[in-house]
Amino acid sequence: ELSYTNITSLPPGLKVNGNLFLVGAETITSLPSGLYVGNNLDLCGAKMITSLPSGLHVGGDLELADTKITSLPSNLKVGG
């Protein structure tokens, strides 16, 4: 749970077996390459993130409401 924090970055190749919540995290500008989230990834209101990394894997739901993301990478994997 990193919602509404001042976190600025996540390490490359991060693997989260459960959920990753970055709701309203306005200081993080990008997600790392090779990010794996086993369940849900919630970026709602993370307005500084403008794109998703290549190779992103989300095992559950991907929430992007109120972000500036306008396209998805071709190799994005969402859902089981």
Secondary structure, 3 states (H helix, E strand, C coil): CCCCCCCCCCCCCCEECCCEECCCCCCCCCCCCCCEECCCEECCCCCCCCCCCCCCEECCCEECCCCCCCCCCCCCEECC
